[in-house]
């Protein structure tokens, strides 16, 4: 593992595997919050010994540990300190806005060993977009470093009028604190003895900062928060250790990525570069988490509703009723140098918002909340018809309006993702296939929701609109020569005909005819799309295919999870099982048994999964993928309003038994046992049920 990531709420730290933040690193490293880097340097050196790495690990509750030991120290041909006799353990965690790091030195010799330790710190207060190389740094006023007997303070007064500070303190006090941010410690390690140094780092923004506590108390609070989360979620245990580890890791990762802007917890997109509210990512991750912690959907919906567009603003690509794409903070956002406060350049966030609202109602039956949300739902529906469909052709399409916005505004939002079969880039306005499916699904679901709320006429109109879209879509997007769905329509309403994963989402939404769905399902599992570990974003037979690219041949776990839900919807259980098995096996090849944001699309026949070099990890919708698998394996279809929970279980290869506890639906929970016999016959049993729902096959 080349780096360590620890995070709590909106503060996170990225270091190399030795635990250091190197100022000259080419990677995104440092201590970040509010889209600002508050430490760009934090190095620990033992000046009189050369230390080598023993181990580097982050626990499930995001406590980082690094163990180092010494090389042999020889002076005048005499061994002064035997090798592997001094141990340095770096243990760090974040709690309530404070980074704590304990440096524990142990001497395993029978004689004392003097040590000279140097801690080097620095802060550039760079915005995340500057760190990523997207924007030049703002030119605020960096104040002189302040030193004290116990530490240093870095200070920056931004052009946006915000005062940003970084406080680094040490206990016990250093022997020396220099004007360039170096803390020196001179001490003697007694025979068989130890010495501890506690470092605390506190970011401050306009006087707002965390409070340093006793480190043991702070650590207890952190562990308690994870324990509380684990007590709330669905517990899953199978006879497959790899899946059990993957599920456990994913539930911890999802908790670490949650934040709350005042409307309830919701998932941020991922660390390091997307640890912010992201419309599409947050909505999909909340959807994936439905069977594990349904209340996350509520917090996500409320957050998105609060920031729903109200006006026309081309700079931010905002329109009335539109759901945001991304919120950024910090100096560049405050100065309006970037349009992300918030930015609305997403074609799919709005229909996904509607889908999630209906999904939340299915799981909870929370009619009061849906009535409160009704104006937002109506505004989103209006946006789809009035602004999403720019030219009145019945399909929603996107076109970049902001000079600093996204050129591609569906989930494949890199600049080269929408590509014709000849390898040329498709030109906007573009109507992606999967987004038409989201719109169809949203209208079908909202029709049923409006019926429940007593708006029968509105429901009829929505259902008619959805069926008209389906008829038009299945005719217009279908490529007879490929027996497949086009990725999109381009500016001339011509097919963007590259064979890609996008149509897999059309299975999820139900917009395809049964005959078309069979062709799509089979093609998705063909050798050119399915690598053996997952479905590629682009077929290996396409001219633009590149297994190392971001969207043109790589494998995205979340993409696969949505496709798996679609395969299950149309009854393609064996197809779904193959994809799930591939990804479960792939996860075991990655650090921490964690599915990354994406990985390279090389064939399984050639080699093990190959990491994508700059994938976010943890990433919310990658963490959500195994959570989705639980839902698919169970075949869960809740309908609390009708008092029914349907089950249609199917376990993938390598899993023959699954026990589920505390599955929360409606106002209660239930425990289930699923068993598969002879790799074919699957049975289920309800072990406990306090939901009041009728559990039936279907």
Secondary structure in CASP SS format (residue, H / E / C, confidence):
PFRMAT SS
TARGET T0000
AUTHOR 0000-0000-0000
METHOD secondary structure of the structure
MODEL  1
X C 1.00
X C 1.00
X E 1.00
X E 1.00
X E 1.00
X E 1.00
X E 1.00
X E 1.00
X C 1.00
X C 1.00
X E 1.00
X E 1.00
X E 1.00
X E 1.00
X E 1.00
X E 1.00
X C 1.00
X C 1.00
X C 1.00
X C 1.00
X E 1.00
X C 1.00
X C 1.00
X C 1.00
X C 1.00
X C 1.00
X C 1.00
X C 1.00
X C 1.00
X E 1.00
X E 1.00
X E 1.00
X E 1.00
X C 1.00
X C 1.00
X E 1.00
X E 1.00
X E 1.00
X E 1.00
X C 1.00
X E 1.00
X E 1.00
X E 1.00
X E 1.00
X E 1.00
X E 1.00
X C 1.00
X C 1.00
X C 1.00
X C 1.00
X E 1.00
X E 1.00
X E 1.00
X E 1.00
X E 1.00
X E 1.00
X E 1.00
X E 1.00
X C 1.00
X C 1.00
X C 1.00
X C 1.00
X C 1.00
X E 1.00
X E 1.00
X E 1.00
X E 1.00
X E 1.00
X E 1.00
X E 1.00
X C 1.00
X C 1.00
X E 1.00
X E 1.00
X E 1.00
X C 1.00
X C 1.00
X E 1.00
X E 1.00
X E 1.00
X E 1.00
X C 1.00
X C 1.00
X C 1.00
X C 1.00
X E 1.00
X E 1.00
X E 1.00
X E 1.00
X E 1.00
X E 1.00
X E 1.00
X E 1.00
X E 1.00
X E 1.00
X C 1.00
X C 1.00
X E 1.00
X E 1.00
X E 1.00
X E 1.00
X E 1.00
X E 1.00
X E 1.00
X E 1.00
X E 1.00
X E 1.00
X C 1.00
X C 1.00
X C 1.00
X C 1.00
X C 1.00
X E 1.00
X E 1.00
X E 1.00
X E 1.00
X E 1.00
X E 1.00
X E 1.00
X E 1.00
X E 1.00
X E 1.00
X C 1.00
X C 1.00
X C 1.00
X C 1.00
X E 1.00
X H 1.00
X H 1.00
X H 1.00
X H 1.00
X C 1.00
X C 1.00
X C 1.00
X C 1.00
X C 1.00
X C 1.00
X C 1.00
X C 1.00
X C 1.00
X E 1.00
X E 1.00
X E 1.00
X E 1.00
X E 1.00
X E 1.00
X E 1.00
X C 1.00
X C 1.00
X C 1.00
X E 1.00
X E 1.00
X E 1.00
X E 1.00
X E 1.00
X E 1.00
X E 1.00
X C 1.00
X C 1.00
X C 1.00
X C 1.00
X C 1.00
X E 1.00
X E 1.00
X E 1.00
X E 1.00
X E 1.00
X E 1.00
X E 1.00
X E 1.00
X E 1.00
X C 1.00
X C 1.00
X C 1.00
X C 1.00
X E 1.00
X E 1.00
X C 1.00
X C 1.00
X C 1.00
X C 1.00
X E 1.00
X E 1.00
X E 1.00
X E 1.00
X E 1.00
X E 1.00
X E 1.00
X E 1.00
X C 1.00
X C 1.00
X C 1.00
X C 1.00
X E 1.00
X E 1.00
X E 1.00
X E 1.00
X E 1.00
X E 1.00
X E 1.00
X E 1.00
X E 1.00
X E 1.00
X E 1.00
X E 1.00
X C 1.00
X C 1.00
X E 1.00
X E 1.00
X C 1.00
X C 1.00
X C 1.00
X C 1.00
X C 1.00
X H 1.00
X H 1.00
X H 1.00
X H 1.00
X H 1.00
X H 1.00
X H 1.00
X H 1.00
X H 1.00
X H 1.00
X H 1.00
X H 1.00
X H 1.00
X H 1.00
X H 1.00
X H 1.00
X H 1.00
X H 1.00
X C 1.00
X C 1.00
X E 1.00
X E 1.00
X E 1.00
X E 1.00
X C 1.00
X C 1.00
X H 1.00
X H 1.00
X H 1.00
X H 1.00
X H 1.00
X H 1.00
X H 1.00
X H 1.00
X H 1.00
X H 1.00
X H 1.00
X H 1.00
X H 1.00
X H 1.00
X H 1.00
X H 1.00
X C 1.00
X E 1.00
X E 1.00
X E 1.00
X C 1.00
X C 1.00
X C 1.00
X C 1.00
X E 1.00
X E 1.00
X E 1.00
X C 1.00
X C 1.00
X E 1.00
X C 1.00
X C 1.00
X C 1.00
X E 1.00
X C 1.00
X C 1.00
X C 1.00
X E 1.00
X H 1.00
X H 1.00
X H 1.00
X H 1.00
X H 1.00
X H 1.00
X H 1.00
X H 1.00
X H 1.00
X H 1.00
X C 1.00
X C 1.00
X C 1.00
X C 1.00
X C 1.00
X C 1.00
X H 1.00
X H 1.00
X H 1.00
X H 1.00
X H 1.00
X H 1.00
X H 1.00
X H 1.00
X H 1.00
X H 1.00
X H 1.00
X H 1.00
X C 1.00
X C 1.00
X C 1.00
X C 1.00
X C 1.00
X C 1.00
X E 1.00
X C 1.00
X C 1.00
X C 1.00
X C 1.00
X E 1.00
X C 1.00
X C 1.00
X C 1.00
X C 1.00
X C 1.00
X C 1.00
X C 1.00
X E 1.00
X C 1.00
X C 1.00
X C 1.00
X H 1.00
X H 1.00
X H 1.00
X H 1.00
X H 1.00
X C 1.00
X C 1.00
X C 1.00
X C 1.00
X C 1.00
X C 1.00
X C 1.00
X C 1.00
X E 1.00
X C 1.00
X C 1.00
X C 1.00
X C 1.00
X C 1.00
X H 1.00
X H 1.00
X H 1.00
X H 1.00
X H 1.00
X H 1.00
X H 1.00
X H 1.00
X H 1.00
X H 1.00
X H 1.00
X H 1.00
X H 1.00
X H 1.00
X H 1.00
X H 1.00
X C 1.00
X C 1.00
X H 1.00
X H 1.00
X H 1.00
X H 1.00
X H 1.00
X H 1.00
X H 1.00
X H 1.00
X H 1.00
X H 1.00
X H 1.00
X H 1.00
X H 1.00
X H 1.00
X H 1.00
X H 1.00
X H 1.00
X H 1.00
X H 1.00
X H 1.00
X H 1.00
X H 1.00
X C 1.00
X C 1.00
X C 1.00
X C 1.00
X C 1.00
X C 1.00
X C 1.00
X C 1.00
X C 1.00
X E 1.00
X C 1.00
X C 1.00
X C 1.00
X C 1.00
X C 1.00
X C 1.00
X C 1.00
X C 1.00
X C 1.00
X C 1.00
X C 1.00
X C 1.00
X C 1.00
X C 1.00
X C 1.00
X C 1.00
X C 1.00
X C 1.00
X C 1.00
X C 1.00
X E 1.00
X C 1.00
X C 1.00
X C 1.00
X C 1.00
X C 1.00
X E 1.00
X C 1.00
X C 1.00
X C 1.00
X C 1.00
X E 1.00
X E 1.00
X E 1.00
X H 1.00
X H 1.00
X H 1.00
X H 1.00
X H 1.00
X H 1.00
X H 1.00
X H 1.00
X H 1.00
X H 1.00
X H 1.00
X H 1.00
X H 1.00
X H 1.00
X H 1.00
X H 1.00
X H 1.00
X H 1.00
X H 1.00
X H 1.00
X C 1.00
X C 1.00
X C 1.00
X H 1.00
X H 1.00
X H 1.00
X H 1.00
X H 1.00
X H 1.00
X H 1.00
X H 1.00
X H 1.00
X H 1.00
X H 1.00
X H 1.00
X H 1.00
X H 1.00
X H 1.00
X H 1.00
X H 1.00
X H 1.00
X H 1.00
X H 1.00
X H 1.00
X C 1.00
X E 1.00
X E 1.00
X C 1.00
X C 1.00
X C 1.00
X C 1.00
X E 1.00
X E 1.00
X C 1.00
X C 1.00
X E 1.00
X E 1.00
X C 1.00
X C 1.00
X C 1.00
X C 1.00
X C 1.00
X E 1.00
X E 1.00
X C 1.00
X C 1.00
X C 1.00
X E 1.00
X C 1.00
X H 1.00
X H 1.00
X H 1.00
X H 1.00
X H 1.00
X H 1.00
X H 1.00
X H 1.00
X C 1.00
X C 1.00
X C 1.00
X C 1.00
X H 1.00
X H 1.00
X H 1.00
X H 1.00
X H 1.00
X H 1.00
X H 1.00
X H 1.00
X H 1.00
X H 1.00
X H 1.00
X C 1.00
X C 1.00
X C 1.00
X C 1.00
X C 1.00
X E 1.00
X C 1.00
X C 1.00
X C 1.00
X C 1.00
X E 1.00
X E 1.00
X C 1.00
X E 1.00
X C 1.00
X C 1.00
X C 1.00
X C 1.00
X C 1.00
X C 1.00
X C 1.00
X C 1.00
X C 1.00
X C 1.00
X C 1.00
X C 1.00
X C 1.00
X C 1.00
X C 1.00
X C 1.00
X E 1.00
X C 1.00
X H 1.00
X H 1.00
X H 1.00
X H 1.00
X H 1.00
X H 1.00
X H 1.00
X H 1.00
X H 1.00
X H 1.00
X H 1.00
X H 1.00
X H 1.00
X C 1.00
X C 1.00
X C 1.00
X H 1.00
X H 1.00
X H 1.00
X H 1.00
X H 1.00
X H 1.00
X H 1.00
X H 1.00
X H 1.00
X H 1.00
X H 1.00
X H 1.00
X H 1.00
X H 1.00
X H 1.00
X C 1.00
X C 1.00
X C 1.00
X H 1.00
X H 1.00
X H 1.00
X C 1.00
X C 1.00
X C 1.00
X C 1.00
X C 1.00
X E 1.00
X C 1.00
X C 1.00
X C 1.00
X C 1.00
X C 1.00
X C 1.00
X C 1.00
X C 1.00
X C 1.00
X C 1.00
X C 1.00
X E 1.00
X C 1.00
X C 1.00
X C 1.00
X C 1.00
X C 1.00
X C 1.00
X C 1.00
X E 1.00
X H 1.00
X H 1.00
X H 1.00
X H 1.00
X H 1.00
X H 1.00
X H 1.00
X H 1.00
X H 1.00
X H 1.00
X H 1.00
X H 1.00
X H 1.00
X H 1.00
X H 1.00
X C 1.00
X C 1.00
X E 1.00
X E 1.00
X E 1.00
X H 1.00
X H 1.00
X H 1.00
X C 1.00
X E 1.00
X E 1.00
X E 1.00
X E 1.00
X C 1.00
X C 1.00
X C 1.00
X C 1.00
X C 1.00
X C 1.00
X C 1.00
X C 1.00
X C 1.00
X E 1.00
X E 1.00
X E 1.00
X E 1.00
X E 1.00
X E 1.00
X E 1.00
X E 1.00
X E 1.00
X C 1.00
X C 1.00
X E 1.00
X E 1.00
X E 1.00
X E 1.00
X E 1.00
X E 1.00
X E 1.00
X E 1.00
X E 1.00
X E 1.00
X C 1.00
X C 1.00
X C 1.00
X E 1.00
X E 1.00
X E 1.00
X E 1.00
X E 1.00
X E 1.00
X E 1.00
X E 1.00
X E 1.00
X C 1.00
X C 1.00
X C 1.00
X C 1.00
X E 1.00
X E 1.00
X E 1.00
X E 1.00
X C 1.00
END
